[in-house]
């Protein structure tokens, strides 16, 4: 027969055991609920042009911000944004970071990618550099000269705008098409009298030419946007990974703002640019994660140029709003979205 006092003793004992398990359970590795296995980080390959305009991506990768945000990013380094876009279109990466010109030419050929966010803009990235010994001291002296540029790239679009501003056209010069990586040596050898050129190739050419170099800058003539593009398949299958990447880029934006000296040092080493050179241009870079209406306007301007210059066969303007993926930015930072929709 169980007495009342015995029942009370058993209840007290059971409560004591439960309390001890509650306190010591975590220490002993015990839990009332089955432990969930750790989540596997989402994986993605990202093709990135090694340029000042991709600084936020470079910083996010170097500082481990992607992994902290929950996505494992393998960066495939490319010399230019055009090459990065080629990697995306070849299916060798799910994401590419490139300028607006590759986006425009890609939009005339296919519909299987979207712009997720811009990561930088700059109104003085491209310049025209020339050899003084070819009698070039002002823009008008370019008439009849050989100018290096890369077809279907931002440097070609800038050259078009530059010539127009100075009363010239492509018919007044001899255009020499070649990869941007060859511009510095082409100028040094004299294979070209001038080049429509950008960093880091501008600094390389300047070192090779020394006092024989003359550079024509046109701040504000053209604002270049660098954006993160993703394949439609990736965005459909891994929407959360896209949001994680945006969060990492926003963290990189804050890092660049709060620690500019360290940020410049990291970027300069990564893209092999002299740090003093990067320090000079750093204040002019707008390293900002956003989706703005001005990006769509820039894409339309370049599309008109591509069609009027017969660089594409199509004659109808693409609808660039359809090439923008709004979900990631609206989910993470809606205040940075100003696209009219």
VEXKOLBA-746101 format. One record per residue (C-alpha): residue number from 0; x, y, z. Coordinates in Angstrom, 1 decimal. Layout:
N
+-----+--------+--------+--------+
!   i !   east !  north !     up !
+-----+--------+--------+--------+
! NUM !      X !      Y !      Z !
...
+-----+--------+--------+--------+
END
This chain:
341
+-----+--------+--------+--------+
!   i !   east !  north !     up !
+-----+--------+--------+--------+
!   0 !    0.0 !    0.0 !    0.0 !
!   1 !    1.4 !    3.4 !   -1.0 !
!   2 !    1.0 !    6.1 !    1.6 !
!   3 !    0.4 !    9.7 !    0.9 !
!   4 !    3.9 !   10.5 !    2.1 !
!   5 !    5.4 !    7.9 !   -0.3 !
!   6 !    3.5 !    9.4 !   -3.2 !
!   7 !    4.7 !   12.9 !   -2.4 !
!   8 !    8.3 !   11.6 !   -2.1 !
!   9 !    8.1 !   10.0 !   -5.6 !
!  10 !    6.7 !   13.2 !   -7.1 !
!  11 !    9.4 !   15.3 !   -5.5 !
!  12 !   12.1 !   12.8 !   -6.8 !
!  13 !   10.7 !   12.9 !  -10.4 !
!  14 !   10.6 !   16.7 !  -10.3 !
!  15 !   14.2 !   16.8 !   -9.1 !
!  16 !   15.3 !   14.6 !  -12.0 !
!  17 !   13.5 !   16.7 !  -14.5 !
!  18 !   15.0 !   19.9 !  -13.2 !
!  19 !   18.5 !   18.4 !  -13.3 !
!  20 !   18.0 !   17.3 !  -16.9 !
!  21 !   16.8 !   20.7 !  -17.8 !
!  22 !   19.9 !   22.3 !  -16.3 !
!  23 !   22.5 !   19.8 !  -17.3 !
!  24 !   20.9 !   18.6 !  -20.5 !
!  25 !   22.8 !   21.0 !  -22.8 !
!  26 !   26.1 !   20.2 !  -21.0 !
!  27 !   25.5 !   16.5 !  -21.3 !
!  28 !   24.4 !   16.7 !  -24.9 !
!  29 !   20.8 !   15.8 !  -24.0 !
!  30 !   17.8 !   17.5 !  -25.4 !
!  31 !   14.1 !   16.8 !  -25.2 !
!  32 !   13.8 !   17.6 !  -29.0 !
!  33 !   15.8 !   15.7 !  -31.7 !
!  34 !   18.7 !   17.9 !  -32.8 !
!  35 !   18.4 !   19.3 !  -36.3 !
!  36 !   21.4 !   18.7 !  -38.6 !
!  37 !   23.3 !   21.8 !  -39.5 !
!  38 !   22.2 !   23.5 !  -42.7 !
!  39 !   24.4 !   23.1 !  -45.7 !
!  40 !   25.4 !   26.4 !  -47.2 !
!  41 !   24.0 !   27.1 !  -50.6 !
!  42 !   26.7 !   27.0 !  -53.3 !
!  43 !   27.1 !   29.2 !  -56.3 !
!  44 !   29.8 !   30.1 !  -58.8 !
!  45 !   30.2 !   33.8 !  -59.6 !
!  46 !   32.1 !   35.2 !  -62.5 !
!  47 !   33.6 !   38.6 !  -61.6 !
!  48 !   35.7 !   41.1 !  -63.7 !
!  49 !   38.7 !   42.2 !  -61.6 !
!  50 !   38.1 !   45.9 !  -61.7 !
!  51 !   37.5 !   48.8 !  -59.3 !
!  52 !   33.8 !   48.7 !  -60.1 !
!  53 !   33.5 !   45.2 !  -58.6 !
!  54 !   35.1 !   46.2 !  -55.3 !
!  55 !   32.1 !   45.2 !  -53.2 !
!  56 !   32.1 !   41.7 !  -54.5 !
!  57 !   35.9 !   41.5 !  -54.0 !
!  58 !   35.5 !   42.7 !  -50.4 !
!  59 !   32.5 !   40.3 !  -49.6 !
!  60 !   34.6 !   37.4 !  -50.9 !
!  61 !   37.8 !   38.4 !  -49.0 !
!  62 !   36.1 !   39.1 !  -45.7 !
!  63 !   34.0 !   36.0 !  -45.7 !
!  64 !   30.7 !   37.9 !  -45.9 !
!  65 !   29.1 !   35.5 !  -48.3 !
!  66 !   29.6 !   32.6 !  -46.0 !
!  67 !   28.4 !   34.5 !  -43.0 !
!  68 !   25.3 !   35.3 !  -45.0 !
!  69 !   24.7 !   31.6 !  -45.6 !
!  70 !   25.9 !   31.1 !  -49.1 !
!  71 !   29.2 !   29.5 !  -50.4 !
!  72 !   30.4 !   31.5 !  -53.3 !
!  73 !   33.2 !   30.4 !  -55.6 !
!  74 !   34.6 !   33.4 !  -57.4 !
!  75 !   35.7 !   32.9 !  -60.9 !
!  76 !   38.1 !   35.7 !  -61.7 !
!  77 !   37.8 !   37.3 !  -65.1 !
!  78 !   39.8 !   40.1 !  -66.7 !
!  79 !   36.8 !   42.1 !  -67.8 !
!  80 !   33.1 !   42.3 !  -67.3 !
!  81 !   32.6 !   41.1 !  -70.9 !
!  82 !   34.4 !   37.9 !  -70.1 !
!  83 !   32.4 !   37.4 !  -66.9 !
!  84 !   29.2 !   37.7 !  -68.9 !
!  85 !   30.5 !   35.2 !  -71.4 !
!  86 !   31.1 !   32.8 !  -68.6 !
!  87 !   27.5 !   33.2 !  -67.3 !
!  88 !   26.1 !   32.7 !  -70.8 !
!  89 !   28.2 !   29.6 !  -71.3 !
!  90 !   26.7 !   28.1 !  -68.2 !
!  91 !   30.0 !   28.0 !  -66.3 !
!  92 !   28.6 !   30.2 !  -63.6 !
!  93 !   25.2 !   31.0 !  -62.1 !
!  94 !   26.0 !   34.7 !  -61.5 !
!  95 !   28.2 !   37.3 !  -63.2 !
!  96 !   29.2 !   40.8 !  -62.3 !
!  97 !   29.6 !   43.0 !  -65.3 !
!  98 !   28.9 !   46.4 !  -66.8 !
!  99 !   25.8 !   47.6 !  -68.5 !
! 100 !   27.2 !   47.2 !  -72.1 !
! 101 !   27.4 !   43.3 !  -71.8 !
! 102 !   23.9 !   43.4 !  -70.4 !
! 103 !   22.6 !   45.3 !  -73.4 !
! 104 !   24.2 !   43.0 !  -76.0 !
! 105 !   23.2 !   39.9 !  -74.0 !
! 106 !   19.6 !   41.2 !  -74.0 !
! 107 !   19.5 !   41.1 !  -77.8 !
! 108 !   20.5 !   37.5 !  -77.9 !
! 109 !   18.7 !   35.8 !  -75.0 !
! 110 !   16.2 !   36.1 !  -72.2 !
! 111 !   17.6 !   33.7 !  -69.6 !
! 112 !   19.2 !   36.1 !  -67.2 !
! 113 !   18.2 !   38.9 !  -64.9 !
! 114 !   19.8 !   41.9 !  -63.2 !
! 115 !   19.6 !   41.3 !  -59.4 !
! 116 !   21.2 !   44.6 !  -58.2 !
! 117 !   23.8 !   47.2 !  -59.1 !
! 118 !   27.0 !   47.2 !  -57.1 !
! 119 !   28.7 !   50.3 !  -58.3 !
! 120 !   28.6 !   53.2 !  -60.7 !
! 121 !   31.3 !   55.6 !  -62.0 !
! 122 !   31.1 !   58.6 !  -64.3 !
! 123 !   34.8 !   58.7 !  -65.2 !
! 124 !   35.9 !   55.1 !  -65.7 !
! 125 !   36.9 !   55.3 !  -69.3 !
! 126 !   39.4 !   57.8 !  -70.9 !
! 127 !   41.1 !   58.2 !  -74.2 !
! 128 !   44.8 !   57.8 !  -73.9 !
! 129 !   47.1 !   58.7 !  -76.8 !
! 130 !   50.7 !   59.0 !  -77.8 !
! 131 !   52.1 !   62.5 !  -77.9 !
! 132 !   54.7 !   61.6 !  -80.5 !
! 133 !   51.9 !   60.9 !  -82.9 !
! 134 !   51.0 !   64.6 !  -82.8 !
! 135 !   48.1 !   64.2 !  -80.4 !
! 136 !   47.7 !   66.9 !  -77.8 !
! 137 !   44.0 !   67.6 !  -78.0 !
! 138 !   40.9 !   65.5 !  -79.0 !
! 139 !   40.7 !   67.1 !  -82.4 !
! 140 !   44.1 !   65.6 !  -83.2 !
! 141 !   42.6 !   62.1 !  -83.2 !
! 142 !   41.2 !   62.6 !  -86.7 !
! 143 !   42.8 !   60.1 !  -89.0 !
! 144 !   44.5 !   58.2 !  -86.2 !
! 145 !   44.3 !   54.6 !  -85.2 !
! 146 !   42.3 !   54.1 !  -82.0 !
! 147 !   42.1 !   50.8 !  -80.1 !
! 148 !   38.8 !   49.6 !  -78.6 !
! 149 !   37.0 !   46.4 !  -77.9 !
! 150 !   33.9 !   45.6 !  -79.8 !
! 151 !   30.5 !   45.5 !  -77.9 !
! 152 !   32.1 !   46.8 !  -74.7 !
! 153 !   31.8 !   49.9 !  -72.6 !
! 154 !   35.0 !   51.3 !  -74.1 !
! 155 !   33.5 !   51.2 !  -77.5 !
! 156 !   30.4 !   53.0 !  -76.3 !
! 157 !   32.5 !   55.6 !  -74.6 !
! 158 !   34.6 !   56.2 !  -77.7 !
! 159 !   31.4 !   56.8 !  -79.7 !
! 160 !   30.2 !   59.4 !  -77.2 !
! 161 !   33.7 !   61.0 !  -76.9 !
! 162 !   34.0 !   61.4 !  -80.7 !
! 163 !   30.6 !   62.9 !  -80.9 !
! 164 !   31.3 !   65.5 !  -78.2 !
! 165 !   34.4 !   66.6 !  -80.1 !
! 166 !   32.8 !   66.9 !  -83.5 !
! 167 !   34.1 !   63.6 !  -84.8 !
! 168 !   32.7 !   60.1 !  -85.7 !
! 169 !   34.0 !   56.6 !  -86.2 !
! 170 !   34.3 !   57.5 !  -89.9 !
! 171 !   37.0 !   60.1 !  -89.0 !
! 172 !   39.3 !   57.6 !  -87.4 !
! 173 !   40.6 !   54.1 !  -87.9 !
! 174 !   39.1 !   51.7 !  -85.4 !
! 175 !   41.4 !   48.8 !  -84.3 !
! 176 !   39.4 !   46.1 !  -82.5 !
! 177 !   41.3 !   44.1 !  -79.8 !
! 178 !   40.8 !   42.8 !  -76.3 !
! 179 !   41.2 !   45.4 !  -73.6 !
! 180 !   44.1 !   43.4 !  -72.1 !
! 181 !   46.1 !   44.2 !  -75.2 !
! 182 !   45.6 !   48.0 !  -75.1 !
! 183 !   48.7 !   48.9 !  -73.0 !
! 184 !   51.1 !   46.9 !  -75.2 !
! 185 !   49.5 !   48.1 !  -78.4 !
! 186 !   50.0 !   51.7 !  -77.3 !
! 187 !   53.6 !   51.0 !  -76.2 !
! 188 !   54.5 !   49.3 !  -79.5 !
! 189 !   52.8 !   52.0 !  -81.5 !
! 190 !   50.3 !   49.6 !  -83.1 !
! 191 !   47.7 !   52.1 !  -82.0 !
! 192 !   47.9 !   55.9 !  -81.7 !
! 193 !   45.3 !   56.0 !  -79.0 !
! 194 !   42.9 !   53.8 !  -77.1 !
! 195 !   39.6 !   54.1 !  -75.4 !
! 196 !   40.8 !   52.6 !  -72.1 !
! 197 !   39.8 !   51.9 !  -68.5 !
! 198 !   41.4 !   50.8 !  -65.3 !
! 199 !   43.4 !   48.8 !  -64.5 !
! 200 !   44.7 !   49.1 !  -68.1 !
! 201 !   44.9 !   52.9 !  -67.9 !
! 202 !   47.6 !   52.7 !  -65.2 !
! 203 !   49.4 !   49.9 !  -67.1 !
! 204 !   49.5 !   52.0 !  -70.3 !
! 205 !   50.6 !   55.1 !  -68.4 !
! 206 !   53.5 !   53.3 !  -66.9 !
! 207 !   54.6 !   52.0 !  -70.3 !
! 208 !   54.3 !   55.3 !  -72.1 !
! 209 !   55.6 !   57.5 !  -69.3 !
! 210 !   55.9 !   61.1 !  -70.5 !
! 211 !   54.7 !   60.2 !  -73.9 !
! 212 !   51.2 !   59.6 !  -72.7 !
! 213 !   48.3 !   62.1 !  -72.9 !
! 214 !   44.9 !   61.3 !  -71.4 !
! 215 !   41.6 !   62.9 !  -72.2 !
! 216 !   39.0 !   62.6 !  -69.4 !
! 217 !   35.3 !   63.4 !  -69.7 !
! 218 !   33.7 !   63.1 !  -66.3 !
! 219 !   30.0 !   62.9 !  -66.5 !
! 220 !   29.9 !   62.0 !  -70.2 !
! 221 !   28.8 !   58.5 !  -69.4 !
! 222 !   27.8 !   56.9 !  -66.1 !
! 223 !   28.7 !   53.2 !  -66.1 !
! 224 !   26.8 !   50.8 !  -63.9 !
! 225 !   28.2 !   47.5 !  -62.7 !
! 226 !   25.6 !   44.9 !  -61.8 !
! 227 !   25.1 !   41.4 !  -60.6 !
! 228 !   23.3 !   39.2 !  -63.1 !
! 229 !   22.0 !   35.7 !  -62.4 !
! 230 !   20.5 !   33.0 !  -64.6 !
! 231 !   16.8 !   32.5 !  -64.5 !
! 232 !   17.3 !   28.9 !  -63.4 !
! 233 !   19.4 !   30.0 !  -60.4 !
! 234 !   16.8 !   32.6 !  -59.3 !
! 235 !   14.0 !   30.0 !  -59.6 !
! 236 !   15.8 !   27.2 !  -57.8 !
! 237 !   17.7 !   29.2 !  -55.2 !
! 238 !   15.8 !   32.5 !  -54.4 !
! 239 !   17.1 !   32.5 !  -50.8 !
! 240 !   20.7 !   32.3 !  -52.1 !
! 241 !   20.1 !   35.4 !  -54.1 !
! 242 !   18.8 !   37.2 !  -51.0 !
! 243 !   21.9 !   36.0 !  -49.0 !
! 244 !   24.2 !   37.4 !  -51.7 !
! 245 !   22.4 !   40.8 !  -51.5 !
! 246 !   22.9 !   40.8 !  -47.7 !
! 247 !   26.6 !   40.1 !  -48.1 !
! 248 !   27.0 !   42.9 !  -50.6 !
! 249 !   25.2 !   45.3 !  -48.3 !
! 250 !   27.7 !   44.3 !  -45.5 !
! 251 !   30.5 !   44.9 !  -47.9 !
! 252 !   29.1 !   48.3 !  -48.7 !
! 253 !   29.2 !   49.2 !  -45.0 !
! 254 !   32.7 !   47.8 !  -44.7 !
! 255 !   34.0 !   49.9 !  -47.6 !
! 256 !   32.4 !   53.0 !  -46.0 !
! 257 !   33.6 !   52.4 !  -42.5 !
! 258 !   37.1 !   51.0 !  -43.3 !
! 259 !   38.1 !   52.7 !  -46.6 !
! 260 !   41.8 !   52.3 !  -46.2 !
! 261 !   41.6 !   48.6 !  -45.5 !
! 262 !   39.1 !   48.1 !  -48.3 !
! 263 !   41.3 !   49.9 !  -50.8 !
! 264 !   44.3 !   47.8 !  -49.8 !
! 265 !   42.3 !   44.6 !  -50.3 !
! 266 !   40.9 !   45.6 !  -53.7 !
! 267 !   44.3 !   47.0 !  -54.9 !
! 268 !   46.0 !   43.7 !  -54.2 !
! 269 !   43.2 !   41.6 !  -55.7 !
! 270 !   43.1 !   43.5 !  -59.0 !
! 271 !   46.9 !   44.2 !  -59.2 !
! 272 !   46.5 !   48.0 !  -59.2 !
! 273 !   48.9 !   50.3 !  -57.5 !
! 274 !   47.2 !   51.4 !  -54.2 !
! 275 !   48.1 !   55.1 !  -54.8 !
! 276 !   46.2 !   55.0 !  -58.1 !
! 277 !   43.2 !   53.3 !  -56.5 !
! 278 !   43.3 !   55.9 !  -53.6 !
! 279 !   42.9 !   58.7 !  -56.1 !
! 280 !   39.9 !   57.3 !  -57.9 !
! 281 !   38.2 !   55.7 !  -54.8 !
! 282 !   36.2 !   58.8 !  -53.8 !
! 283 !   34.7 !   58.9 !  -57.3 !
! 284 !   33.5 !   55.4 !  -57.2 !
! 285 !   29.9 !   55.0 !  -55.9 !
! 286 !   30.0 !   51.6 !  -54.3 !
! 287 !   26.3 !   51.2 !  -53.6 !
! 288 !   23.9 !   48.2 !  -53.7 !
! 289 !   20.7 !   49.4 !  -55.4 !
! 290 !   18.2 !   49.0 !  -58.2 !
! 291 !   17.6 !   52.4 !  -59.8 !
! 292 !   15.6 !   53.7 !  -62.7 !
! 293 !   18.7 !   55.4 !  -64.0 !
! 294 !   20.1 !   51.9 !  -64.7 !
! 295 !   17.2 !   51.2 !  -67.1 !
! 296 !   17.7 !   54.5 !  -68.8 !
! 297 !   21.4 !   53.8 !  -69.3 !
! 298 !   20.6 !   50.3 !  -70.8 !
! 299 !   18.1 !   51.9 !  -73.2 !
! 300 !   20.6 !   54.6 !  -74.3 !
! 301 !   23.2 !   51.9 !  -75.1 !
! 302 !   20.6 !   49.8 !  -76.9 !
! 303 !   19.7 !   52.7 !  -79.2 !
! 304 !   23.4 !   53.1 !  -80.0 !
! 305 !   23.9 !   49.4 !  -80.7 !
! 306 !   20.9 !   49.4 !  -83.1 !
! 307 !   21.8 !   52.7 !  -84.8 !
! 308 !   25.4 !   51.5 !  -85.3 !
! 309 !   24.2 !   48.2 !  -86.7 !
! 310 !   26.1 !   46.3 !  -84.0 !
! 311 !   23.0 !   44.1 !  -83.6 !
! 312 !   20.4 !   42.9 !  -86.2 !
! 313 !   17.4 !   43.6 !  -84.1 !
! 314 !   15.5 !   46.9 !  -84.5 !
! 315 !   13.1 !   46.7 !  -81.5 !
! 316 !   14.1 !   48.0 !  -78.1 !
! 317 !   14.1 !   45.3 !  -75.4 !
! 318 !   11.9 !   45.9 !  -72.4 !
! 319 !   14.6 !   46.2 !  -69.7 !
! 320 !   12.1 !   46.1 !  -66.8 !
! 321 !   11.6 !   42.4 !  -67.8 !
! 322 !   15.4 !   41.9 !  -67.3 !
! 323 !   15.3 !   43.0 !  -63.7 !
! 324 !   14.7 !   40.6 !  -60.8 !
! 325 !   13.1 !   42.7 !  -58.0 !
! 326 !   12.4 !   40.1 !  -55.4 !
! 327 !   15.9 !   39.9 !  -53.7 !
! 328 !   16.3 !   43.6 !  -53.3 !
! 329 !   12.7 !   44.2 !  -52.3 !
! 330 !   13.0 !   41.4 !  -49.7 !
! 331 !   16.3 !   42.7 !  -48.2 !
! 332 !   16.4 !   46.4 !  -48.7 !
! 333 !   13.3 !   47.8 !  -50.5 !
! 334 !   14.4 !   51.4 !  -49.8 !
! 335 !   17.2 !   50.9 !  -52.3 !
! 336 !   14.8 !   50.1 !  -55.1 !
! 337 !   13.7 !   53.1 !  -57.3 !
! 338 !   12.7 !   51.2 !  -60.4 !
! 339 !    9.4 !   52.5 !  -61.8 !
! 340 !    7.1 !   49.5 !  -62.2 !
+-----+--------+--------+--------+
END
